[in-house]
Amino acid sequence: MELRGDFTSYSEILDLLQIVSIGKKTGEVLLNRDGESITIQLKEGRVVNFKTNVPFLNKLKERVKNGEVSLSEALKFILHYVAMWEKGRFSFLEKEIKDKPLDSVDTVTVMMDFTKEQDELTEELKELYKRNPFFSLSDSISEPVTLDREDWKLISLLSKGENLIKSIFTGANSFKTGLEKIKDLTEKGLLKEVKPAEIEEEKAPVTEKTKMAFVNPDLLEKVREVLVEAMGPMGEFLIEETFEDMEISNLPVNMIDTFVENLVEKIPDSCLIEGESCKDRLKEQIALILKGGANES
């Protein structure tokens, strides 16, 4: 069984997970957009692990490994993150899962809990999440505040310049309570919203040498078109799979050669263009496309 397509709403992802769960399928659901990829691994319809090239989601995975949050809670975090995507691509490939399971959780139960959390979020909390602001410690507190360990962790992350989303995903015990805590700490005057520029002013200046140059996304799209033309639909997701393996969300210019090597290794030996191996034919072509331009970030 193999499913692929585009989505414009997280409800389509829930439908896909439900199909896999009810069918008790074993395999991987891959979600990606703009270079970010999330792979949810299932065995007999139950979620057992996940992989991603999004750094703060990898920190979330570490929290599962050390017992700080459950796999069920981590999956809800991930669904809340995907719910913010305006569009993306999905695929499900039925295959053996060789990675060691983090746990085994009922997929439908997690989806129902996530949907309940979504419904319970106030419009104010949804807007706060959508804005994804930065915060700093305020110099005035309107009333006495009692803090627990989770509060302190969130305050520590926010005061170091992390935005709301990264702080919640790496410091909160659950998505909903994390949002509620930050809102509460702001209303009590302990935290105040600041503009990203104000955060940057507090950091050391970035020199030209320390800027990281990344490959323009348009060039990656050209590579995707070349892969699909040569391989058909199975070439659609090779870029995201390679990003995931390399644990990156954008392609630094100085990693182009490494990226190309990893990418062409995913091309089956059976793929031929005019009798010549696709690997040999496409390797040089892809490298030339990617080295045709870059932007700085």
N, C-alpha and C positions, 0 to 999 in steps of 0.2 A: 504494500500500500504506500502510495506517495501522493502528497498534496502540495501544491504550490500556488501562490497568488499574491495579490496586494490587499491591504486592508486600510480602511479609513476610520475605523472605530474599534475600541477595545472589545466591544461585544462580539465582533467577528473572531477574535482570539479565544474568547470564552466558548464560542460555538465549536471551534476547532478542538480545544482541550476536552470538551464534553464528548465529542465524537471519539476521540482517542481513548478517553476514560471508559465510556460505555462499551466500546469495542474491545477493551482490555488489551490494547496494542502495546507493543514494546518498540521504542524508538526515540527519535529526537524531534522536538518542535523548535525550529530556528526562527527567531524574530530579528529583523534588522531594519535600520534606517540610518542614513547619513554616516555610514561607517561604524555605527554602534551595533553590536550583535549580542543576543541573549539566546542560549540554547537550554531548553528544559528537557531533561531526560526522564523517560517514563519506563517502567516495567509493569507489564500486565495492567496498564491504565493508571498506575499510581506513580506520582512524582517521587524520584529517588535522588536527583541531583540537578545541578545547573552549572553552566559555564558561561562566561561573558568576557568581553574585552573592555567593559566599562569599569574604570578603576574603583569607584566607590561601591559598585555592586560586588566586586571581588572582595572588598573589605567586609561586605555583608556576608559573603560566603565564609570568610574567616570567623565571623561571629557565630555562624552555625557550627563550625567545626569545634570551636572552644566552648560550646554550650551556652553562649550568651543569649541566643535566640533560637527558636525551633525552625526546622525546614518549612513547616506550614506558615509560620510568620514571615519567613524570608520570601516565600512565594507570593504572599500578599503584598509585601513591599514591591516586588518586581511587577506585579500586576498594576499597582498604583503608578509605577513609573511608566509602564507601557500605555496606561490610560491617558497620559499626557501627550503621547505622540499623535500628531494630526494624521499621519499616514505611515505606512511601512510595508515591508514584504514578509511573508511567512512561508514556511515549508514544513512538512512532516515527512520524515523518512523512516520507514519501519526497518529496524536494524537491531543487532545485538548491542547491549550496553555493557561495555567492559570496565568503565570507571567504577571505583568503589562507591557504593551508595552512601549518601549522607544520612539517609533515613528512608522511610517509605510512608508516604502520606496519601490520604484519600483526596483525589483531585477535585471531585465534585464538592466535597465539604469545604475545601479551601476556597473554591470559587464562590460558594454561597456566602461564606464569611466575608470575603472581599466585597461582594455586591452589597451586603448589609452595611459594611463600613462606608462604601461610596454613598449609599442612600442617607446615612446618618451625618455626613459632613455638611456643615452649614455653608451657605453661600460665602460667608466671610472667610471660612477656612479654605474653601476651594479657591477663592481669589488670592489668598495669601500663598497658597501652594503654586498657583499659576505664575504669580509675580516672582517667586523664588528670590526674595531679597537677601541682602547682607545685613548683618547687625553688628553693633558694638555695645560695650557696657555703657549704661547711662550714668550721668553724674548726680542724678537725683532719683530717689525712690519714694513713691507716693504713700506706701504703707509697708508694715513689716512683712518680710517674705521668709517662709520656711522652705528650704531646698532639700531635695533628696538626691541620691546618687545620680539618677538619670538627669535631673536638672543640671547638676554640676558638669556632667559630661557634655550636654548640649551647649551650655554656656562656654565651656572650654573650647569646643570646636568653633562656635560662632565668633568668639573673641580672637581666634587665630586667623580669621578671614575666610572661613568656609561659608558657602551660601546655605540657605535653608535646607534645600534638598540633600546635599551631601551630609549636612549635620544630622538630619533625621535618620538617613539610611545607615550612618555609621555610629550613631549614638543613642537613638531612641529604642525603646523596647517594642514599640509597635508604631505603625505609620500614623494612625489617628491620634494616639496619645502624644506623640512627638509634636504634631501640629498644634494640638491643644495647649501643650506646655509652653511652646514658644509664644503663642498668642497671649497666654496668661502672664508670662514673664515680661512681655512688652507692655501689657495693660497696667501692670504694677510698677512700671518705670525702671525695671532692672536692665532691660534691653531697649535699644532704640535702632530703628532702621537707618542705614546709611547707604549712600550711593557707592557703586564699585570704584569710582574715581577716588573717593575718600579713603578706601582701603588701600588702593595702589600708592597713594601719597605717603602712606606710612611704611611702605616697603622700599628696599634699596632700588635705585634706578636700574633699569634693564639696559645693558649695553648692546651694541649691534652684534657683538660676538655671542651674547647669551640668547639672542632671539632664535627661535626654532623655525626653520622653513619647512612647510608641508606641501605635499603635492596637491595641486588644484583638483577639487572633486570632479570637475568636468572631464579631466584626463582619465580619472578612474571610470567614469561612465563610458568613455571611448573604449577602454579596455574591456569593460563588461560587454559592449556591443560586439567586439572582436571575438570574445569567448563564446557568446551565444551563437554567432554566425558559424563558428567552427564546430561547436559541440552540441548545439541545440539547447533546450531548456536547462540541461544539467549545468551549463556554464553560467547561469544566472546568479548563483550564490557563491561562486568560488572566491570572490574578493572578500566577502564578509567572513567566510570560513577561514581564510588565510589571516585576516585581521584578528580573528578570535584565537587562532593558534599562536600568533605573535603577541597577543595581549596588548593591542593598540587600538585606538579608535580613529586615528588619522595617520596618514603615511608620511613620516619625516623624509625629506629629500635624501638624507644620508643613509636611509635604509631601503632605497629602491632596489638595489641589487639583491639584497637578502629577501625582500618581498617577492621579487620575480622568481627567485629560486624556489621559495616555498610554494608559490602559486602553481608553477608548471609541474611540480611534483604531484599535484592533485589531479592533473590531466591523465586520464587512463591511457595506457600504452596502445590500446586498440583504436584510439582516435587518430585518423590519418587525413591528410590534406594532399590530394593528388599523389597518393602513394607514400608521402613523406610523413614522419611522425609529427603530430600536432605540437608536441613538446619542443621539438627542434625548430619548427616553423614559427611558432608563436613567441618563443622566449625572446628573440631579438626584437620582434615587432612590438611586444608589450614594453620592453625596456625603452625603446625609442619613443613610444607614446608618453610614458611617464616622465622621461627626461626632457620633454618638450616644453615644460613650464612649471612654475610653482608659485604659491603665495605664502606670505609670512603671517605668522600668528603669534 
